[in-house]
Amino acid sequence: FQGVQLREATRIGLMSRPLSDVIYALVKGERHVPYRNGKLTRLIQDTLGGNSRAVMVAHVSPVSCNYDETVSTLRFAL
């Protein structure tokens, strides 16, 4: 069961990096926005770069052993 969770977490991590890069480029006003670096960013390209609004939902944990990950998630979501 833990192997499945690790694979899923790895896939989520691989999707979040290109999304983070796209959001960073949009916020900084860069000429090139790397939408093609990830499947997710390609799918929501119109939402991110257009006149639409997007909502980010951050799932955090109240458990103290997950403190560092929760803080990291909240920083990313801001």
C-alpha positions in Angstrom: 0.0 0.0 0.0 2.8 2.4 0.8 4.4 1.8 -2.6 1.2 2.9 -4.3 1.1 6.1 -2.1 4.7 6.8 -3.0 4.1 6.5 -6.7 1.0 8.7 -6.4 2.9 11.4 -4.4 5.7 11.3 -7.0 3.2 11.9 -9.8 1.6 14.8 -8.0 5.1 16.2 -7.4 5.9 15.9 -11.1 2.6 17.8 -12.0 3.1 20.5 -9.4 6.5 21.6 -10.6 5.4 22.7 -14.1 2.4 24.4 -12.6 4.6 26.3 -10.2 6.9 27.3 -13.1 3.9 28.6 -15.1 2.4 30.6 -12.2 5.8 32.1 -11.4 6.3 33.2 -15.1 2.8 34.7 -15.2 3.3 36.6 -11.9 6.7 37.9 -13.0 5.3 38.9 -16.4 7.8 36.9 -18.4 7.5 36.7 -22.2 7.8 32.9 -22.3 5.3 31.0 -20.1 6.2 27.2 -20.1 2.7 25.8 -20.6 4.0 22.8 -22.6 6.2 21.5 -19.7 3.3 19.5 -18.2 0.1 17.8 -19.1 -1.8 19.7 -16.4 -0.5 23.1 -17.5 -1.4 22.3 -21.1 -5.0 21.4 -20.1 -5.6 24.5 -18.1 -3.6 26.9 -20.2 -6.6 29.0 -21.2 -7.7 29.3 -17.6 -4.2 30.4 -16.4 -3.3 32.8 -19.2 -6.7 34.1 -20.2 -9.4 36.3 -18.6 -10.6 33.4 -16.4 -10.2 33.0 -12.7 -8.7 30.0 -11.1 -9.0 28.7 -7.6 -6.3 26.7 -5.8 -7.3 24.3 -3.0 -4.6 23.4 -0.6 -5.0 20.2 1.4 -3.2 20.5 4.7 -2.9 18.3 7.8 -3.4 19.3 11.4 -1.0 16.5 12.6 2.3 17.9 14.0 4.4 15.3 12.1 3.2 16.9 8.8 4.1 20.5 9.9 6.9 21.1 7.4 4.8 19.8 4.5 1.8 21.8 5.5 3.8 25.0 5.7 5.4 24.3 2.3 1.9 23.7 0.8 0.5 26.9 2.3 3.5 28.9 0.9 2.9 27.4 -2.5 -0.8 28.2 -2.4 -0.2 31.9 -1.4 
